[in-house]
Amino acid sequence: MGVNEPKQVKRAVEGFVADLAPALRDVVERLPQAAGRPLDQDVATEAFDLVTALIDVDRSHTDDELWGLIFAFGRWLPQQLARAKPDDLRRSDLLVGRAAWLDQVSPLFEILVTADRRFGTAHSRTYYDRALHLAFTVAALEAAPSRAELAAIDGLRTRMLDAMAGLPSSPLPPAGSPATAAPAGPSAPAPADAAPSEADELPPPRPIEELLAELDELVGLDSVKTEVRLVTNLLRVQQLRAERDLPTSPQSRHLVFTGNPGTGKTTVARLLAAIYRSLGVVEKGQLVETDRSGMVSGYVGQTALKVVEVADRATGGVLLIDEAYALARGGENDFGREAIDTLVKVIEDRRDELVVIAAGYPDEMAEFIGANPGLASRFPKTIFFPDYNEDELWSIFESIGEKAGYRPDEAAQAKVRAWFASVPRDKGFGNGRLARNLFEDAVARQASRVVAIDEPTDEQLTTLTGEDIAEPGDGPRHGNRG
């Protein structure tokens, strides 16, 4: 452990106390019933509870963590820590059961939130910023923080944001604002994003909280959201260590997305590109989509040029290769293998400038990873996108209709649900694309019905009825890519 690592925890604790003690003092002056307490000690105790909970959450209690605790809190707990060593703390009960503190919002934070709502102050935001900085500083004591620790930080952040809902000082934009108006499911197919030219002025990166809130707005995908949040937290820890010239555990940022079409892979990839930009992993944050046809040529010497060309457009952002397994298929004279070999070289040459996400069906993606010895180490993490269930498909259908100005009545809802239940969940099941196709088919049927009505009312023009929904077994069956 470097000599500066425990000092970083001490500085983070001192910053926590220095900023929160005046905030709490202001609250005490406004709420006399809270008077008479030693405020600096209260805030230091809060920081101690947070740090020890994070150390205890994975039950590892490493030397690095315990030295950080000793350095940071020796002045606040001299009897327990002033002359202690890590083994002394392990033999004591100081850390026993500490992780439970993370299970709910702390009373001190609730006091600050209450004061903010009553008096228009922003003390809970001060707590939020300082608590997350302290939490990431603790996680950064180790080159490879545990999954449990990263998940605990995410839970801490989520609970604080929930408690701050509606406050002007909340890091999240108000509900319904454009920043949080994410699609409920996969968006309609769109052309690949072009990388901004050097002459274009990039907008400022979006705050991580906004991007994660947009991720949360997506229907379903709970396991996907968890993985994206853990990836985000790990990157933030690595960023802290890099800023302090500390060693980091080598982690490839390239990913494999597996799952059926229409499960939101492109939407999540676009959010990840923005997250990577906000964290400084990439410079521009654009998403460029391609597939075999965009990378493979039928002529000698042209495939490598096509791969480099698409990589040029994606450099500074994320390259999403849809149906990447198709590159590994073909006969003896096929150039797909050349595309893979060139891709591996491009990934290595641009490892600090480009992130690649390879997407496709689960079984076939194993074939892609096995096509070149360099792929397994460069794509170590796979995120699986499950099929949507019937309730989730209905939510997507309803959300698409709401955005388009249509409202299904009860009969339409019943037929939509029956239609989704009738579609076989086989390979290639269309998921969100299926919901979009069914909605577009319903709008076309509704238009044919309404056109025969003399002077239809606004309600008739915007209502989808049971007549407008295809019978189970009829209509669109599979969606497009996603």
Summary of the structure (lengths in Angstrom):
residues: 482
radius of gyration: 26.4
end to end distance: 44.8
largest distance: 88.8
contacts: 1555
relative contact order: 0.09
helix: 57%
strand: 6%
